[in-house]
Amino acid sequence: MCSGLLVSTVAVEEGWRMGSLFEELEAREAAARVRVEGLEAEIAAMAGKLEVAREGLERLRIARETVAEVMAEMSADAPAVQAEGPETEAVDEVREPSPYAGAERRVVGVLAVPKWQPGMDVSVLPRVYQDILEVVADAPGPVRAKQVVPRIGLPAQTGKIEGTRSKLKRLVERGWLDEDEPGLFTPARRRTAASPNTS
């Protein structure tokens, strides 16, 4: 009788211990799940912040490269502008005393590409613009800036592509190229039509 009671008591204690162990495991599993979900949420938030930071870094890199390219172009183009006839008046106007140091050079850099006129040769343009015109003229059809970049010896980087696109658009504004569709550049039709009469 006594031994039966003892076996029964041991069985109850074992059952209680097993039940308690399962409860403990369930509690730990729930805590681990909460921690994993919390870490996943943190990772997602950090990934979003990382993407925003990367975009900001890329914008700054492109801006720096573009500014460096424009400044280098302005330095190279400045002497050529003073020799140009029609554009010198605009340059003189800009050279009035100004509190903004360097503003004159920025405008001079823009005026380095003269407006095309009948009889005008590409030799009046800075070398990089001559190279761009040659690439566009040799292409079998309209070209994009990213197609021009490697053909003028530049690496196919976003900053170089954007800088070249701005030069292409400047050539369009000055009558050296046409842009019938956005981003697609061709030789200017009026230049091509006038070329037989040029010397």
C-alpha positions as a printed NumPy array, in Angstrom:
array([[  0.   ,   0.   ,   0.   ],
       [  2.781,   2.321,   0.987],
       [  4.832,   1.46 ,  -2.056],
       [  1.859,   2.083,  -4.348],
       [  1.356,   5.519,  -2.825],
       [  5.042,   6.268,  -3.295],
       [  4.931,   5.293,  -6.984],
       [  1.859,   7.435,  -7.441],
       [  3.525,  10.412,  -5.764],
       [  6.646,  10.019,  -7.907],
       [  4.52 ,   9.881, -11.062],
       [  2.697,  13.076, -10.061],
       [  5.969,  14.837,  -9.374],
       [  7.4  ,  13.677, -12.705],
       [  4.275,  14.86 , -14.511],
       [  4.458,  18.23 , -12.764],
       [  8.115,  18.596, -13.691],
       [  7.438,  17.708, -17.349],
       [  4.547,  20.169, -17.496],
       [  6.697,  22.859, -15.921],
       [  9.515,  22.142, -18.386],
       [  7.178,  22.481, -21.392],
       [  5.831,  25.747, -20.004],
       [  9.364,  27.033, -19.514],
       [ 10.323,  26.052, -23.064],
       [  7.196,  27.724, -24.467],
       [  7.956,  30.883, -22.487],
       [ 11.547,  30.937, -23.758],
       [ 10.41 ,  30.306, -27.343],
       [  7.939,  33.192, -27.114],
       [ 10.666,  35.497, -25.735],
       [ 13.072,  34.432, -28.5  ],
       [ 10.382,  35.056, -31.137],
       [  9.749,  38.558, -29.768],
       [ 13.498,  39.282, -29.846],
       [ 13.855,  38.002, -33.434],
       [ 10.897,  40.113, -34.586],
       [ 12.353,  43.149, -32.835],
       [ 15.74 ,  42.649, -34.484],
       [ 14.097,  42.149, -37.897],
       [ 12.216,  45.439, -37.448],
       [ 15.477,  47.202, -36.49 ],
       [ 17.239,  45.748, -39.532],
       [ 14.428,  46.914, -41.837],
       [ 14.587,  50.407, -40.356],
       [ 18.381,  50.51 , -40.68 ],
       [ 18.184,  49.244, -44.279],
       [ 15.864,  52.153, -45.11 ],
       [ 18.245,  54.632, -43.462],
       [ 21.185,  53.063, -45.281],
       [ 19.429,  53.432, -48.653],
       [ 18.672,  57.111, -47.973],
       [ 22.293,  57.689, -46.914],
       [ 23.569,  55.962, -50.052],
       [ 21.342,  58.134, -52.263],
       [ 22.636,  61.268, -50.52 ],
       [ 26.226,  60.124, -50.974],
       [ 25.649,  59.44 , -54.678],
       [ 24.071,  62.883, -55.199],
       [ 27.026,  64.566, -53.493],
       [ 29.52 ,  62.565, -55.568],
       [ 27.76 ,  63.519, -58.812],
       [ 27.596,  67.183, -57.753],
       [ 31.312,  67.213, -56.865],
       [ 32.34 ,  65.589, -60.163],
       [ 30.104,  67.905, -62.186],
       [ 31.41 ,  71.038, -60.44 ],
       [ 35.021,  69.886, -60.888],
       [ 34.377,  69.239, -64.584],
       [ 32.697,  72.63 , -65.106],
       [ 35.491,  74.454, -63.265],
       [ 38.146,  72.683, -65.34 ],
       [ 36.241,  73.513, -68.522],
       [ 35.889,  77.17 , -67.512],
       [ 39.618,  77.442, -66.828],
       [ 40.436,  75.987, -70.243],
       [ 37.801,  78.03 , -72.092],
       [ 38.328,  81.482, -70.532],
       [ 41.051,  82.774, -72.928],
       [ 39.128,  81.634, -76.038],
       [ 36.062,  83.652, -75.091],
       [ 37.822,  86.993, -75.103],
       [ 38.73 ,  86.454, -78.774],
       [ 35.101,  85.936, -79.797],
       [ 33.42 ,  88.881, -81.468],
       [ 29.645,  88.735, -80.855],
       [ 29.944,  87.428, -77.31 ],
       [ 32.401,  90.003, -75.929],
       [ 29.685,  92.519, -75.073],
       [ 27.963,  90.047, -72.788],
       [ 31.316,  89.247, -71.154],
       [ 32.028,  92.962, -70.56 ],
       [ 28.636,  93.373, -68.896],
       [ 29.352,  90.53 , -66.53 ],
       [ 32.731,  91.962, -65.521],
       [ 31.221,  94.936, -63.702],
       [ 32.307,  95.018, -60.034],
       [ 30.429,  92.346, -58.146],
       [ 30.466,  91.131, -54.519],
       [ 30.302,  87.549, -55.842],
       [ 33.87 ,  86.425, -56.458],
       [ 34.239,  84.153, -59.462],
       [ 30.798,  84.908, -60.934],
       [ 32.415,  86.414, -64.021],
       [ 34.32 ,  83.195, -64.749],
       [ 31.195,  81.083, -64.433],
       [ 29.392,  83.141, -67.087],
       [ 32.473,  83.184, -69.307],
       [ 32.482,  79.368, -69.181],
       [ 28.943,  79.302, -70.538],
       [ 29.798,  81.737, -73.359],
       [ 32.681,  79.537, -74.538],
       [ 30.281,  77.896, -77.004],
       [ 29.336,  80.566, -79.572],
       [ 26.054,  80.483, -81.449],
       [ 26.469,  78.743, -84.763],
       [ 26.399,  81.004, -87.832],
       [ 26.791,  80.133, -91.529],
       [ 30.438,  79.685, -92.39 ],
       [ 31.446,  79.014, -88.772],
       [ 33.812,  76.078, -88.348],
       [ 33.946,  73.671, -85.395],
       [ 37.483,  74.907, -84.657],
       [ 35.944,  77.856, -82.763],
       [ 34.72 ,  75.4  , -80.129],
       [ 36.692,  74.018, -77.17 ],
       [ 38.267,  70.633, -77.928],
       [ 35.767,  68.581, -75.904],
       [ 32.855,  70.101, -77.855],
       [ 34.608,  69.356, -81.137],
       [ 34.981,  65.723, -80.038],
       [ 31.291,  65.518, -79.126],
       [ 30.233,  66.959, -82.49 ],
       [ 32.455,  64.46 , -84.286],
       [ 30.901,  61.52 , -82.407],
       [ 27.365,  62.73 , -83.147],
       [ 28.208,  63.333, -86.824],
       [ 29.726,  59.839, -87.204],
       [ 26.783,  58.05 , -85.542],
       [ 24.307,  56.28 , -87.856],
       [ 21.379,  57.845, -86.001],
       [ 20.448,  59.854, -82.894],
       [ 22.738,  59.287, -79.907],
       [ 22.36 ,  59.537, -76.142],
       [ 24.869,  61.075, -73.731],
       [ 25.82 ,  57.646, -72.362],
       [ 26.792,  56.567, -75.893],
       [ 28.957,  59.646, -76.416],
       [ 30.89 ,  59.398, -73.125],
       [ 33.07 ,  56.346, -73.947],
       [ 33.722,  57.629, -77.479],
       [ 35.283,  60.838, -76.167],
       [ 37.509,  58.907, -73.779],
       [ 35.593,  59.301, -70.528],
       [ 34.6  ,  56.538, -68.081],
       [ 30.902,  55.587, -68.178],
       [ 30.142,  57.095, -64.77 ],
       [ 26.971,  58.943, -63.838],
       [ 28.793,  62.243, -63.278],
       [ 30.546,  62.073, -66.652],
       [ 27.298,  61.165, -68.423],
       [ 25.468,  64.097, -66.8  ],
       [ 28.312,  66.485, -67.655],
       [ 28.309,  65.318, -71.269],
       [ 24.51 ,  65.636, -71.446],
       [ 24.773,  69.272, -70.323],
       [ 27.362,  69.904, -73.068],
       [ 25.106,  68.271, -75.662],
       [ 22.196,  70.469, -74.562],
       [ 24.441,  73.545, -74.713],
       [ 25.354,  72.636, -78.284],
       [ 21.613,  72.345, -79.047],
       [ 20.936,  75.771, -77.512],
       [ 23.748,  77.284, -79.595],
       [ 22.539,  75.713, -82.86 ],
       [ 25.276,  73.109, -83.329],
       [ 23.034,  70.075, -82.659],
       [ 19.335,  69.14 , -82.732],
       [ 17.358,  67.313, -80.054],
       [ 14.111,  66.251, -81.713],
       [ 13.294,  63.846, -78.871],
       [ 14.42 ,  64.322, -75.26 ],
       [ 17.882,  62.873, -74.774],
       [ 18.427,  61.994, -78.467],
       [ 20.946,  64.208, -80.264],
       [ 21.65 ,  64.608, -84.   ],
       [ 23.66 ,  67.043, -86.138],
       [ 21.772,  70.302, -86.635],
       [ 19.807,  70.192, -89.882],
       [ 20.495,  73.852, -90.7  ],
       [ 24.247,  73.27 , -90.256],
       [ 24.128,  70.198, -92.478],
       [ 22.11 ,  72.065, -95.093],
       [ 24.506,  75.018, -94.997],
       [ 27.685,  72.962, -95.038],
       [ 28.128,  72.933, -98.876],
       [ 28.344,  76.749, -98.79 ],
       [ 30.912,  76.836, -96.032],
       [ 34.565,  77.155, -96.832]])
